[in-house]
Amino acid sequence: MDWKSLRDIPPWDWPEGTGGQLLRVLQDAAAGEEDRLLAAELAGDFTVIDDGIAAALLALLRRPSESAALRGQAAISLGPALEYAETEGFEDPEEVPISERTFRVAQETLLGLYRDAGVPKEVRRRVLEASVRAPREWHADAVRAAYMSGDPEWELTAVFCMRFVPGFDRQILEALRSDDSLIRCEAVHASGTWGVEAAWPHLVRVLREGTPDKALLLAAVEAVVGVRPEEAEQLLAPLFDSPDEDVAEAAHEAVAMAEALLGSGGEELEDEDDEDEDDDEGGGGGFLH
């Protein structure tokens, strides 16, 4: 089997030994850049990541001789495991893909690289995007500095990070008015995460007026649940018959999540969110590109 075909196969159907194969490619300095980038992307999936793979990703990330793209992908692929470890803790180590020691080493490495001005901007951006998946006190200042930098790329990273770091409602609302479609999309995601009530008119406008930007539309569908779940069905029902299957499916799922939230005080919604995360926990999921 050609390991490169793994991208087209659901991770739960990957053959035994896939993790070892990816690890060998990550550690092979003679392998092509394209191969190592793909290996780094796939290595972040929960079906394969463990302490060994995490160590290999950290080694790539620390190594100045590696390309910025590869180092950045290595950071991205660490993010989901860090988030899961932060959320679940280590009371039952068998349930967490990485050990507490690896978790701490990863956090220290990411902080050190972010603070090193000599590290390429692309790498530092990815480091910040990955590290906020397990938020720490330093993140609020880092996100604020990125947002105020005047650099559109850093601003995009900052708004992405606002999904994970609280206290940025004002900046999220500002970002909703950005001329940059990527920044607007990230702001919509963040508004849903934190239930930013003042974002509601913007969500309604996107959903009722339509947009050629599919990513923005899907983000708004999801955000409705976080802001006003009681109005989700009325607002999203017209999308049930969308000719775009992704949009129709997202609308149905959002309404179901809203109903679960309203009917159970949020417990069922959290369970569904966990299932969705399990489906999406590949190395590149949930990050900017």
Contacts in CASP RR format, 6 or more apart in sequence:
PFRMAT RR
TARGET T0000
AUTHOR 0000-0000-0000
METHOD contacts of the structure
MODEL  1
MDWKSLRDIPPWDWPEGTGGQLLRVLQDAAAGEEDRLLAAELAGDFTVID
DGIAAALLALLRRPSESAALRGQAAISLGPALEYAETEGFEDPEEVPISE
RTFRVAQETLLGLYRDAGVPKEVRRRVLEASVRAPREWHADAVRAAYMSG
DPEWELTAVFCMRFVPGFDRQILEALRSDDSLIRCEAVHASGTWGVEAAW
PHLVRVLREGTPDKALLLAAVEAVVGVRPEEAEQLLAPLFDSPDEDVAEA
AHEAVAMAEALLGSGGEELEDEDDEDEDDDEGGGGGFLH
1 15 0 8 1.000
3 18 0 8 1.000
3 21 0 8 1.000
3 22 0 8 1.000
3 25 0 8 1.000
4 35 0 8 1.000
4 38 0 8 1.000
6 14 0 8 1.000
6 18 0 8 1.000
6 42 0 8 1.000
7 38 0 8 1.000
7 41 0 8 1.000
7 42 0 8 1.000
11 45 0 8 1.000
11 46 0 8 1.000
11 47 0 8 1.000
11 48 0 8 1.000
11 282 0 8 1.000
12 47 0 8 1.000
14 47 0 8 1.000
14 48 0 8 1.000
18 42 0 8 1.000
18 47 0 8 1.000
18 48 0 8 1.000
19 43 0 8 1.000
19 48 0 8 1.000
19 53 0 8 1.000
20 48 0 8 1.000
22 39 0 8 1.000
22 42 0 8 1.000
22 43 0 8 1.000
22 48 0 8 1.000
22 53 0 8 1.000
23 43 0 8 1.000
23 52 0 8 1.000
23 53 0 8 1.000
23 56 0 8 1.000
25 31 0 8 1.000
25 35 0 8 1.000
25 36 0 8 1.000
25 39 0 8 1.000
26 36 0 8 1.000
26 39 0 8 1.000
26 40 0 8 1.000
26 43 0 8 1.000
26 53 0 8 1.000
26 56 0 8 1.000
26 57 0 8 1.000
26 60 0 8 1.000
27 56 0 8 1.000
27 59 0 8 1.000
28 36 0 8 1.000
31 39 0 8 1.000
33 67 0 8 1.000
33 69 0 8 1.000
33 70 0 8 1.000
36 60 0 8 1.000
36 70 0 8 1.000
37 69 0 8 1.000
37 70 0 8 1.000
37 73 0 8 1.000
40 57 0 8 1.000
40 60 0 8 1.000
40 70 0 8 1.000
40 73 0 8 1.000
40 74 0 8 1.000
40 77 0 8 1.000
41 73 0 8 1.000
41 76 0 8 1.000
41 77 0 8 1.000
41 282 0 8 1.000
41 283 0 8 1.000
41 284 0 8 1.000
42 48 0 8 1.000
42 282 0 8 1.000
42 283 0 8 1.000
43 49 0 8 1.000
43 53 0 8 1.000
43 56 0 8 1.000
43 57 0 8 1.000
43 77 0 8 1.000
43 283 0 8 1.000
44 53 0 8 1.000
44 57 0 8 1.000
44 77 0 8 1.000
44 78 0 8 1.000
44 79 0 8 1.000
44 80 0 8 1.000
44 81 0 8 1.000
44 281 0 8 1.000
44 282 0 8 1.000
44 283 0 8 1.000
44 284 0 8 1.000
45 281 0 8 1.000
45 282 0 8 1.000
45 283 0 8 1.000
46 80 0 8 1.000
46 81 0 8 1.000
46 84 0 8 1.000
46 97 0 8 1.000
46 278 0 8 1.000
46 281 0 8 1.000
46 282 0 8 1.000
49 77 0 8 1.000
49 80 0 8 1.000
49 81 0 8 1.000
49 97 0 8 1.000
49 98 0 8 1.000
50 97 0 8 1.000
50 98 0 8 1.000
51 98 0 8 1.000
51 99 0 8 1.000
51 101 0 8 1.000
51 102 0 8 1.000
54 78 0 8 1.000
54 81 0 8 1.000
54 98 0 8 1.000
54 102 0 8 1.000
54 106 0 8 1.000
55 102 0 8 1.000
57 74 0 8 1.000
57 75 0 8 1.000
57 77 0 8 1.000
57 78 0 8 1.000
58 74 0 8 1.000
58 78 0 8 1.000
58 105 0 8 1.000
58 106 0 8 1.000
58 109 0 8 1.000
60 66 0 8 1.000
60 70 0 8 1.000
60 71 0 8 1.000
60 74 0 8 1.000
61 71 0 8 1.000
61 72 0 8 1.000
61 74 0 8 1.000
61 75 0 8 1.000
61 78 0 8 1.000
61 109 0 8 1.000
61 113 0 8 1.000
61 123 0 8 1.000
61 127 0 8 1.000
62 109 0 8 1.000
62 113 0 8 1.000
63 71 0 8 1.000
68 120 0 8 1.000
68 122 0 8 1.000
68 123 0 8 1.000
69 122 0 8 1.000
71 120 0 8 1.000
71 123 0 8 1.000
71 126 0 8 1.000
72 122 0 8 1.000
72 123 0 8 1.000
72 126 0 8 1.000
72 127 0 8 1.000
73 126 0 8 1.000
73 284 0 8 1.000
75 110 0 8 1.000
75 113 0 8 1.000
75 123 0 8 1.000
75 126 0 8 1.000
75 127 0 8 1.000
75 129 0 8 1.000
75 130 0 8 1.000
76 126 0 8 1.000
76 129 0 8 1.000
76 130 0 8 1.000
76 283 0 8 1.000
76 284 0 8 1.000
76 285 0 8 1.000
76 287 0 8 1.000
77 282 0 8 1.000
77 283 0 8 1.000
77 284 0 8 1.000
78 106 0 8 1.000
78 110 0 8 1.000
78 130 0 8 1.000
79 130 0 8 1.000
79 131 0 8 1.000
79 133 0 8 1.000
79 134 0 8 1.000
79 283 0 8 1.000
79 287 0 8 1.000
80 133 0 8 1.000
80 277 0 8 1.000
80 281 0 8 1.000
80 282 0 8 1.000
80 283 0 8 1.000
80 285 0 8 1.000
81 97 0 8 1.000
81 98 0 8 1.000
82 98 0 8 1.000
82 103 0 8 1.000
82 106 0 8 1.000
82 107 0 8 1.000
82 130 0 8 1.000
82 131 0 8 1.000
82 133 0 8 1.000
82 134 0 8 1.000
83 133 0 8 1.000
83 134 0 8 1.000
84 96 0 8 1.000
84 97 0 8 1.000
84 277 0 8 1.000
84 281 0 8 1.000
85 96 0 8 1.000
85 97 0 8 1.000
85 98 0 8 1.000
85 100 0 8 1.000
85 103 0 8 1.000
85 134 0 8 1.000
86 103 0 8 1.000
86 133 0 8 1.000
86 134 0 8 1.000
86 135 0 8 1.000
88 95 0 8 1.000
88 96 0 8 1.000
89 96 0 8 1.000
90 96 0 8 1.000
90 99 0 8 1.000
90 100 0 8 1.000
90 103 0 8 1.000
93 99 0 8 1.000
93 100 0 8 1.000
98 106 0 8 1.000
103 134 0 8 1.000
107 131 0 8 1.000
107 134 0 8 1.000
107 136 0 8 1.000
110 127 0 8 1.000
110 130 0 8 1.000
110 131 0 8 1.000
111 131 0 8 1.000
111 136 0 8 1.000
111 138 0 8 1.000
113 119 0 8 1.000
113 123 0 8 1.000
113 124 0 8 1.000
113 127 0 8 1.000
114 124 0 8 1.000
114 127 0 8 1.000
114 128 0 8 1.000
114 131 0 8 1.000
114 142 0 8 1.000
116 124 0 8 1.000
119 127 0 8 1.000
121 153 0 8 1.000
121 154 0 8 1.000
125 153 0 8 1.000
125 154 0 8 1.000
125 157 0 8 1.000
125 288 0 8 1.000
126 287 0 8 1.000
128 139 0 8 1.000
128 142 0 8 1.000
128 143 0 8 1.000
128 146 0 8 1.000
128 157 0 8 1.000
128 161 0 8 1.000
129 157 0 8 1.000
129 160 0 8 1.000
129 161 0 8 1.000
129 287 0 8 1.000
129 288 0 8 1.000
130 287 0 8 1.000
131 139 0 8 1.000
132 139 0 8 1.000
132 143 0 8 1.000
132 161 0 8 1.000
132 164 0 8 1.000
132 165 0 8 1.000
133 164 0 8 1.000
135 164 0 8 1.000
135 165 0 8 1.000
139 161 0 8 1.000
139 164 0 8 1.000
139 165 0 8 1.000
140 165 0 8 1.000
140 167 0 8 1.000
142 161 0 8 1.000
143 158 0 8 1.000
143 161 0 8 1.000
143 162 0 8 1.000
143 165 0 8 1.000
143 168 0 8 1.000
144 158 0 8 1.000
144 168 0 8 1.000
146 154 0 8 1.000
146 155 0 8 1.000
146 157 0 8 1.000
146 158 0 8 1.000
146 161 0 8 1.000
147 154 0 8 1.000
147 155 0 8 1.000
147 158 0 8 1.000
147 159 0 8 1.000
147 168 0 8 1.000
147 171 0 8 1.000
149 155 0 8 1.000
149 158 0 8 1.000
152 180 0 8 1.000
152 183 0 8 1.000
155 175 0 8 1.000
155 180 0 8 1.000
155 183 0 8 1.000
156 180 0 8 1.000
156 182 0 8 1.000
156 183 0 8 1.000
156 186 0 8 1.000
156 288 0 8 1.000
157 288 0 8 1.000
158 171 0 8 1.000
159 171 0 8 1.000
159 172 0 8 1.000
159 175 0 8 1.000
159 183 0 8 1.000
159 186 0 8 1.000
159 187 0 8 1.000
159 190 0 8 1.000
160 186 0 8 1.000
160 189 0 8 1.000
160 190 0 8 1.000
160 287 0 8 1.000
160 288 0 8 1.000
162 168 0 8 1.000
162 171 0 8 1.000
162 172 0 8 1.000
162 175 0 8 1.000
162 186 0 8 1.000
162 187 0 8 1.000
162 190 0 8 1.000
163 186 0 8 1.000
163 189 0 8 1.000
163 190 0 8 1.000
163 193 0 8 1.000
164 193 0 8 1.000
166 194 0 8 1.000
167 194 0 8 1.000
168 190 0 8 1.000
169 194 0 8 1.000
169 196 0 8 1.000
169 198 0 8 1.000
172 187 0 8 1.000
172 190 0 8 1.000
172 191 0 8 1.000
172 194 0 8 1.000
172 196 0 8 1.000
172 199 0 8 1.000
173 187 0 8 1.000
173 191 0 8 1.000
173 196 0 8 1.000
173 198 0 8 1.000
173 199 0 8 1.000
175 183 0 8 1.000
175 184 0 8 1.000
175 186 0 8 1.000
175 187 0 8 1.000
175 190 0 8 1.000
176 184 0 8 1.000
176 187 0 8 1.000
176 188 0 8 1.000
176 191 0 8 1.000
176 199 0 8 1.000
176 202 0 8 1.000
177 184 0 8 1.000
178 184 0 8 1.000
178 187 0 8 1.000
181 213 0 8 1.000
181 215 0 8 1.000
181 216 0 8 1.000
182 288 0 8 1.000
184 216 0 8 1.000
185 213 0 8 1.000
185 215 0 8 1.000
185 216 0 8 1.000
185 219 0 8 1.000
186 288 0 8 1.000
187 199 0 8 1.000
188 199 0 8 1.000
188 202 0 8 1.000
188 203 0 8 1.000
188 206 0 8 1.000
188 216 0 8 1.000
188 219 0 8 1.000
188 220 0 8 1.000
188 223 0 8 1.000
189 219 0 8 1.000
189 222 0 8 1.000
189 223 0 8 1.000
190 196 0 8 1.000
191 199 0 8 1.000
191 202 0 8 1.000
191 203 0 8 1.000
191 223 0 8 1.000
191 227 0 8 1.000
192 199 0 8 1.000
192 222 0 8 1.000
192 223 0 8 1.000
192 224 0 8 1.000
192 225 0 8 1.000
192 226 0 8 1.000
192 227 0 8 1.000
193 226 0 8 1.000
195 223 0 8 1.000
195 226 0 8 1.000
195 227 0 8 1.000
196 227 0 8 1.000
197 227 0 8 1.000
197 228 0 8 1.000
199 223 0 8 1.000
199 227 0 8 1.000
200 227 0 8 1.000
200 228 0 8 1.000
203 220 0 8 1.000
203 223 0 8 1.000
203 224 0 8 1.000
203 227 0 8 1.000
203 235 0 8 1.000
204 235 0 8 1.000
206 216 0 8 1.000
206 217 0 8 1.000
206 220 0 8 1.000
207 217 0 8 1.000
207 220 0 8 1.000
207 221 0 8 1.000
207 224 0 8 1.000
207 235 0 8 1.000
207 236 0 8 1.000
207 239 0 8 1.000
208 235 0 8 1.000
210 217 0 8 1.000
211 217 0 8 1.000
214 244 0 8 1.000
214 246 0 8 1.000
214 247 0 8 1.000
217 247 0 8 1.000
218 246 0 8 1.000
218 247 0 8 1.000
218 250 0 8 1.000
221 236 0 8 1.000
221 239 0 8 1.000
221 247 0 8 1.000
221 250 0 8 1.000
221 251 0 8 1.000
221 254 0 8 1.000
222 250 0 8 1.000
222 254 0 8 1.000
224 231 0 8 1.000
224 232 0 8 1.000
224 235 0 8 1.000
224 236 0 8 1.000
224 254 0 8 1.000
224 258 0 8 1.000
225 232 0 8 1.000
225 254 0 8 1.000
225 257 0 8 1.000
225 258 0 8 1.000
225 261 0 8 1.000
225 269 0 8 1.000
229 257 0 8 1.000
229 258 0 8 1.000
229 261 0 8 1.000
229 262 0 8 1.000
230 258 0 8 1.000
230 262 0 8 1.000
232 254 0 8 1.000
232 255 0 8 1.000
232 258 0 8 1.000
233 255 0 8 1.000
233 258 0 8 1.000
233 259 0 8 1.000
236 251 0 8 1.000
236 254 0 8 1.000
236 255 0 8 1.000
237 251 0 8 1.000
237 255 0 8 1.000
239 247 0 8 1.000
239 248 0 8 1.000
239 250 0 8 1.000
239 251 0 8 1.000
240 248 0 8 1.000
240 251 0 8 1.000
240 252 0 8 1.000
241 248 0 8 1.000
242 248 0 8 1.000
242 251 0 8 1.000
256 272 0 8 1.000
257 269 0 8 1.000
257 272 0 8 1.000
257 273 0 8 1.000
260 266 0 8 1.000
260 268 0 8 1.000
260 269 0 8 1.000
260 272 0 8 1.000
261 268 0 8 1.000
261 269 0 8 1.000
280 286 0 8 1.000
END
